[in-house]
């Protein structure tokens, strides 16, 4: 019974994510959804999320480097400053997420914590990818 409840809870939590990924059709979101389907266990979900996190982080770094190379000096300086501030924000947000989920009982919170942390990097990667697109920089 407990497993059935957890299954419904995961479905309720991750269904909007699946809809969101279908809306955006980003390859990383597609890979994450496919990975969930292959291994829907708690450990499997965490592994899938960690793999997606690595891909979002790689995309973020790739876009950042492409932008720095393309932007004029003043814009590049502003991006470097914004990125430093974002890193500070990310660290504080992860600290909050860790504290919040450390008070929760149950294995369902493990992938929820991992997804929340991944989503911080995903959001920034998508922002930088959008800036690359705005500047006619291919990220492929």
Beta strands, then each sheet from edge to edge (+ up, - down):
end
